[in-house]
Amino acid sequence: MATGRGALSLLQSYSSDSDGDSGYTSEDEKKRKHEFSNPHERKSKRRRAEDEEEMAVDTPSSSCRAGHQPGAVSSCETMMSDGYHPRPTDHTMDTTSHQVHSRRWVRVLGTIPLPSELLVSREGHVDDPREHQGRVRSFPHERGNWASILYVPLHLGIYGPSFASFMASLVATCQEQNVILNPSSDLHISLTRTLILHLHWIQPLTEDLRARLSQISKFSLWLHGLSVYVNDEQTRTFLGLRVCHGRNELADIVSEVDKCLVEYRLPLFFKDGSFHASVAWCTGDVSEDLRRLLPQLENVCSQYFSVETDMRTFDVSSLNFKTGNRIHTIHLKHGN
């Protein structure tokens, strides 16, 4: 009887001879071992087996052909049209056969359709002036373009109710002369035209503006005197309070802003523009009618500002850069 060490030696000797000829195989066995030890031969045999199986799948079985009459639908075709196919009963199929059956299912089921939402063409955006108090866009709406503007926000604080009463008096005075105005809901001073920005411009332009304008010191301004303004398209008319003190500081800001806009080939601010805060507006060009009412409207200003002098004075410590519905705040430098 062989000892444990003898059995181990015998096992090792068989293991060492497994890659070569053990001396106990026939010539056919040697040939078969040589063929299957060649990886290229194994790959070729596997490919031929896959092709044969696919051909067998594509060819209707005898059970489907038997008794098939012209115009009749066999049970096999019914199963195919319903997306059903009998599952193979061989549970020992390898990865290769699994891939073959996967391709067969794709042929049976066909191409997976896209959701209907993706097949419907997107309709162009249509603006309805009735949803914007009759206002009409100055430029067409295009996907990927963002309307943007830099401005000075004017915070009324405790003078909010008094300023609202002042604007209501201006509107009422105009209405008595059949000029219908709307009071402004957002008091600000524009420092750029309305800019059309591509999405990838917004972040770098905002950073450029912040780098330049953060070096400008905060300041104060106050408003005095009324003027009439019409936009370039003559679709809106504005009644605005002009900036009296603080114009030089605003001009310095516009100069720095224009340096940024040139790099993006964007339109610069008006050369002879008047810095102002719009307090009322209407659609269309009614500038002539409104200018005839300026003496009466100036009297209203004098009545309010003589009582509340500080109502027209504002401290400017930050600017707003609005892109779409998002507002980027740019803080000015504190101190000289």
Backbone torsions as a table, in degrees:
resi	resn	phi	psi	omega
1	MET	NA	134.5	-179.8
2	ALA	-74.0	139.4	178.0
3	THR	-75.1	173.0	178.8
4	GLY	-60.9	-41.5	179.7
5	ARG	-65.3	-36.5	179.4
6	GLY	-67.0	-38.6	178.8
7	ALA	-65.2	-39.1	-179.8
8	LEU	-66.1	-40.2	178.3
9	SER	-64.2	-39.4	179.5
10	LEU	-65.5	-40.5	179.4
11	LEU	-64.7	-40.5	179.3
12	GLN	-65.9	-36.1	179.8
13	SER	-67.0	-36.3	176.3
14	TYR	-69.9	-38.5	179.6
15	SER	-65.0	-38.7	-178.7
16	SER	-69.7	-26.9	-178.3
17	ASP	-91.7	-0.1	-173.3
18	SER	-69.1	-26.1	179.8
19	ASP	-84.6	-12.5	-179.5
20	GLY	-119.5	-155.6	-178.9
21	ASP	-90.9	120.1	-177.7
22	SER	-79.2	-11.7	-179.3
23	GLY	91.7	-5.3	-178.1
24	TYR	-115.3	10.4	-178.3
25	THR	-106.5	151.4	177.4
26	SER	-80.4	175.7	179.1
27	GLU	-64.3	-37.3	178.1
28	ASP	-64.8	-40.3	179.5
29	GLU	-64.4	-39.9	177.9
30	LYS	-61.4	-41.8	-180.0
31	LYS	-64.5	-43.3	-179.8
32	ARG	-62.7	-42.4	179.1
33	LYS	-63.2	-38.2	-179.5
34	HIS	-66.6	-40.3	-179.4
35	GLU	-65.2	-44.4	-176.5
36	PHE	-78.6	-16.0	174.8
37	SER	-81.3	-10.3	178.8
38	ASN	-88.7	113.7	-176.9
39	PRO	-63.4	-34.2	179.9
40	HIS	-66.3	-37.9	178.6
41	GLU	-66.6	-40.8	179.0
42	ARG	-62.9	-41.6	-179.3
43	LYS	-65.1	-40.1	179.3
44	SER	-64.0	-43.4	178.8
45	LYS	-63.4	-40.8	-179.8
46	ARG	-64.0	-40.4	179.5
47	ARG	-64.1	-41.6	178.6
48	ARG	-64.4	-37.2	179.0
49	ALA	-65.7	-39.1	179.1
50	GLU	-64.8	-42.8	-179.6
51	ASP	-63.3	-40.6	179.4
52	GLU	-65.0	-39.9	-179.2
53	GLU	-68.3	-38.8	178.6
54	GLU	-64.5	-38.8	177.7
55	MET	-64.9	-37.0	178.3
56	ALA	-67.1	-35.6	179.6
57	VAL	-69.4	-41.3	-177.5
58	ASP	-70.0	-23.8	-178.7
59	THR	-88.6	124.5	-179.8
60	PRO	-57.5	142.7	-179.9
61	SER	-73.4	164.5	-179.2
62	SER	-63.1	-33.0	-180.0
63	SER	-66.9	-29.6	178.0
64	CYS	-77.7	-34.0	-177.7
65	ARG	-78.4	-28.3	-174.9
66	ALA	-66.9	130.5	175.9
67	GLY	71.3	13.6	-178.3
68	HIS	-81.1	125.6	180.0
69	GLN	-108.5	150.8	177.4
70	PRO	-58.3	132.8	179.3
71	GLY	87.5	-13.7	179.6
72	ALA	-90.1	156.1	178.8
73	VAL	-112.8	121.4	-178.7
74	SER	-78.1	164.6	178.5
75	SER	-65.2	-30.1	179.5
76	CYS	-67.7	-43.2	179.3
77	GLU	-65.6	-35.0	178.1
78	THR	-62.6	-43.6	178.5
79	MET	-63.5	-38.7	179.3
80	MET	-64.6	-44.4	-178.0
81	SER	-66.7	-28.4	178.0
82	ASP	-83.4	0.9	179.5
83	GLY	81.3	12.9	-178.3
84	TYR	-101.9	141.8	175.1
85	HIS	-146.1	134.7	-179.7
86	PRO	-59.6	136.1	178.6
87	ARG	-78.2	144.0	179.2
88	PRO	-65.1	144.8	-178.6
89	THR	-89.3	-9.9	179.6
90	ASP	-80.5	107.0	-178.2
91	HIS	-83.8	4.1	-178.1
92	THR	-106.7	15.4	-178.1
93	MET	-65.3	144.7	-177.4
94	ASP	-91.2	-172.7	-178.1
95	THR	-62.4	-37.1	-178.3
96	THR	-63.9	-46.8	179.5
97	SER	-66.0	-31.3	177.1
98	HIS	-64.4	-40.1	177.8
99	GLN	-65.2	-37.4	178.6
100	VAL	-62.5	-46.1	178.9
101	HIS	-65.8	-32.1	176.7
102	SER	-63.2	-44.3	177.5
103	ARG	-64.7	-34.7	178.9
104	ARG	-64.8	-39.9	178.3
105	TRP	-64.5	-37.0	177.8
106	VAL	-62.3	-40.3	179.0
107	ARG	-66.7	-36.5	-177.9
108	VAL	-71.2	-48.3	-175.4
109	LEU	-79.3	-22.7	-178.1
110	GLY	81.7	-177.1	-179.9
111	THR	-72.4	134.7	179.2
112	ILE	-70.8	124.1	-176.9
113	PRO	-73.2	152.5	175.3
114	LEU	-74.4	152.5	175.2
115	PRO	-59.0	147.9	-177.3
116	SER	-61.1	-29.2	-179.6
117	GLU	-62.5	-30.8	-178.6
118	LEU	-83.6	-17.9	-179.4
119	LEU	-86.6	-20.2	-179.4
120	VAL	-79.9	127.7	179.2
121	SER	-68.2	141.9	179.9
122	ARG	-74.9	128.0	177.6
123	GLU	-79.1	148.3	178.7
124	GLY	-66.0	151.2	180.0
125	HIS	-70.4	131.4	179.7
126	VAL	-118.4	121.8	179.0
127	ASP	-85.5	139.6	176.5
128	ASP	-114.5	107.4	-178.7
129	PRO	-56.8	-25.5	-179.7
130	ARG	-64.7	-23.4	178.9
131	GLU	-85.0	-5.1	-176.9
132	HIS	-130.7	38.9	178.1
133	GLN	54.9	35.1	177.5
134	GLY	82.2	1.1	-178.9
135	ARG	-72.6	144.2	-179.6
136	VAL	-115.9	140.3	180.0
137	ARG	-62.8	143.1	174.9
138	SER	-81.2	-15.2	-179.5
139	PHE	-147.8	151.8	-179.0
140	PRO	-69.0	147.0	177.6
141	HIS	-76.5	128.5	176.5
142	GLU	-132.9	137.0	179.3
143	ARG	-63.1	131.4	179.7
144	GLY	96.0	-9.8	176.5
145	ASN	-101.6	138.6	-176.1
146	TRP	-123.8	122.2	175.1
147	ALA	-71.4	129.5	-173.7
148	SER	-138.0	153.2	179.3
149	ILE	-159.4	144.7	175.1
150	LEU	-104.8	133.4	-176.9
151	TYR	-152.6	164.8	175.6
152	VAL	-97.2	115.4	176.2
153	PRO	-76.3	132.8	179.8
154	LEU	-105.8	110.4	-177.4
155	HIS	-92.4	119.8	-175.4
156	LEU	-81.0	-28.9	179.6
157	GLY	59.4	-128.7	-176.2
158	ILE	-70.6	-12.8	-179.4
159	TYR	-92.0	9.2	179.7
160	GLY	-55.8	-52.8	179.4
161	PRO	-61.5	-40.8	-179.5
162	SER	-65.1	-39.6	-179.2
163	PHE	-70.3	-35.8	176.9
164	ALA	-63.2	-39.5	177.2
165	SER	-66.3	-37.7	177.7
166	PHE	-61.8	-47.4	-180.0
167	MET	-65.3	-36.6	178.1
168	ALA	-64.1	-36.1	178.3
169	SER	-67.7	-38.8	176.6
170	LEU	-62.7	-44.8	-179.7
171	VAL	-63.2	-41.3	-179.3
172	ALA	-65.9	-39.3	178.4
173	THR	-62.3	-41.9	178.4
174	CYS	-68.5	-38.2	-178.6
175	GLN	-63.1	-32.5	177.7
176	GLU	-63.6	-23.9	179.0
177	GLN	-105.0	21.0	175.9
178	ASN	64.0	28.4	171.6
179	VAL	-112.7	110.5	-173.5
180	ILE	-93.7	118.8	178.9
181	LEU	-117.9	160.1	173.7
182	ASN	-113.9	131.2	176.9
183	PRO	-66.8	142.3	-179.7
184	SER	-71.9	138.7	-179.5
185	SER	-93.3	-15.2	-176.8
186	ASP	-135.1	108.5	-177.4
187	LEU	-86.5	120.8	-179.1
188	HIS	-158.2	168.4	176.5
189	ILE	-119.8	117.0	-178.1
190	SER	-75.1	138.8	178.4
191	LEU	-117.7	-1.9	173.7
192	THR	-142.0	164.5	166.3
193	ARG	-71.0	175.4	171.6
194	THR	-73.5	118.3	-175.2
195	LEU	-99.2	144.0	176.1
196	ILE	-105.7	111.3	-175.1
197	LEU	-112.1	140.0	166.9
198	HIS	-76.0	154.4	-174.4
199	LEU	-57.6	-41.4	-176.1
200	HIS	-75.6	-4.2	175.4
201	TRP	-87.7	-23.4	-167.7
202	ILE	-60.6	-51.8	-176.1
203	GLN	-64.2	-50.1	-179.2
204	PRO	-65.0	-36.4	179.1
205	LEU	-67.4	-40.1	177.4
206	THR	-61.5	-41.9	178.9
207	GLU	-66.1	-38.0	178.3
208	ASP	-65.1	-43.9	179.1
209	LEU	-62.9	-43.1	-179.4
210	ARG	-64.4	-39.8	-179.2
211	ALA	-64.0	-38.8	-178.3
212	ARG	-79.4	-47.1	-171.3
213	LEU	-78.3	-20.3	178.8
214	SER	-69.7	-10.4	177.9
215	GLN	-89.8	-5.7	179.5
216	ILE	-92.2	134.5	-177.2
217	SER	-77.2	149.6	176.8
218	LYS	-65.4	158.2	-175.2
219	PHE	-154.1	179.2	178.0
220	SER	-120.7	152.1	175.7
221	LEU	-141.2	160.1	172.3
222	TRP	-143.0	151.8	-172.5
223	LEU	-99.7	145.3	178.3
224	HIS	-161.3	128.1	175.4
225	GLY	90.2	144.3	-178.8
226	LEU	-106.0	145.2	175.4
227	SER	-141.4	160.0	179.6
228	VAL	-107.7	135.7	-178.1
229	TYR	-131.3	146.3	176.2
230	VAL	-128.8	137.5	179.6
231	ASN	-71.5	169.8	-175.0
232	ASP	-60.8	-34.0	-178.2
233	GLU	-85.1	-4.4	-179.2
234	GLN	57.6	36.3	177.7
235	THR	-102.7	-10.2	179.2
236	ARG	-145.0	145.0	177.6
237	THR	-120.2	139.2	-175.2
238	PHE	-124.3	146.8	169.2
239	LEU	-110.2	118.5	-172.6
240	GLY	-127.9	150.9	172.7
241	LEU	-91.5	124.5	-177.4
242	ARG	-77.5	150.1	173.5
243	VAL	-82.2	125.2	177.3
244	CYS	-99.2	-73.4	176.1
245	HIS	-84.8	133.3	-179.6
246	GLY	108.8	2.4	-179.0
247	ARG	-66.7	-37.2	-179.4
248	ASN	-64.5	-41.2	178.6
249	GLU	-64.6	-40.3	178.1
250	LEU	-66.0	-37.2	178.0
251	ALA	-64.7	-37.7	177.3
252	ASP	-64.0	-39.6	178.8
253	ILE	-64.2	-45.9	-179.2
254	VAL	-61.6	-37.4	178.6
255	SER	-61.0	-42.7	177.9
256	GLU	-69.2	-37.3	179.6
257	VAL	-65.6	-42.6	-179.4
258	ASP	-60.5	-32.3	177.8
259	LYS	-63.2	-34.9	176.8
260	CYS	-72.9	-40.8	-175.8
261	LEU	-67.8	-31.3	179.3
262	VAL	-60.5	-38.2	-178.6
263	GLU	-64.3	-25.7	179.6
264	TYR	-103.0	6.3	-179.6
265	ARG	55.9	42.5	178.3
266	LEU	-100.1	153.3	-178.3
267	PRO	-64.1	140.3	-179.7
268	LEU	-86.1	170.3	-180.0
269	PHE	-70.5	162.4	-178.6
270	PHE	-59.8	132.1	-179.0
271	LYS	-63.5	-45.7	-178.7
272	ASP	-107.7	33.0	-177.1
273	GLY	-69.9	151.7	178.3
274	SER	-106.8	120.6	177.4
275	PHE	-69.5	127.0	-176.4
276	HIS	-155.6	164.8	174.4
277	ALA	-118.8	117.9	-178.8
278	SER	-71.7	129.9	179.7
279	VAL	-110.0	-15.4	177.9
280	ALA	-159.1	158.9	-177.3
281	TRP	-156.6	166.9	173.3
282	CYS	-155.4	161.6	178.2
283	THR	-79.8	152.0	-179.6
284	GLY	84.6	178.1	179.7
285	ASP	-104.6	101.7	177.0
286	VAL	-119.1	30.5	-174.2
287	SER	-61.6	-38.6	-178.0
288	GLU	-65.6	-46.3	178.8
289	ASP	-62.7	-37.9	-177.2
290	LEU	-72.4	-34.6	178.8
291	ARG	-67.1	-31.7	177.2
292	ARG	-66.2	-22.1	-178.8
293	LEU	-93.5	-0.9	-175.7
294	LEU	-58.2	-40.7	178.9
295	PRO	-58.7	-42.6	178.7
296	GLN	-66.5	-39.3	-178.9
297	LEU	-69.5	-33.5	176.6
298	GLU	-65.4	-33.4	176.4
299	ASN	-63.7	-38.3	177.9
300	VAL	-63.4	-42.1	178.9
301	CYS	-59.9	-46.4	-177.7
302	SER	-61.1	-39.2	-179.3
303	GLN	-63.4	-43.0	-177.7
304	TYR	-76.5	-46.0	-173.6
305	PHE	-74.4	-21.5	175.8
306	SER	-70.6	-26.7	179.0
307	VAL	-88.4	-45.8	-178.1
308	GLU	-114.7	80.4	-177.4
309	THR	-65.2	-40.0	-177.4
310	ASP	-73.4	-8.5	-178.5
311	MET	-66.0	-23.1	-178.1
312	ARG	-104.3	10.1	179.8
313	THR	-107.1	135.5	-175.5
314	PHE	-138.0	141.1	172.5
315	ASP	-94.5	128.8	-178.0
316	VAL	-107.7	107.0	178.4
317	SER	-117.0	-7.2	179.5
318	SER	-155.6	160.6	176.3
319	LEU	-122.7	157.4	177.4
320	ASN	-116.1	131.6	173.2
321	PHE	-112.9	106.2	-175.1
322	LYS	-97.9	125.8	176.5
323	THR	-125.7	111.5	-173.7
324	GLY	65.0	-124.2	177.3
325	ASN	-101.2	5.7	-177.6
326	ARG	-103.1	138.3	-178.7
327	ILE	-115.9	124.5	176.2
328	HIS	-102.2	121.8	-179.5
329	THR	-90.3	130.6	178.2
330	ILE	-116.4	114.3	-176.8
331	HIS	-86.8	137.0	176.4
332	LEU	-84.9	165.4	-177.4
333	LYS	-73.4	135.9	177.7
334	HIS	-89.9	125.5	-179.6
335	GLY	87.1	167.0	-179.2
336	ASN	-87.1	NA	NA
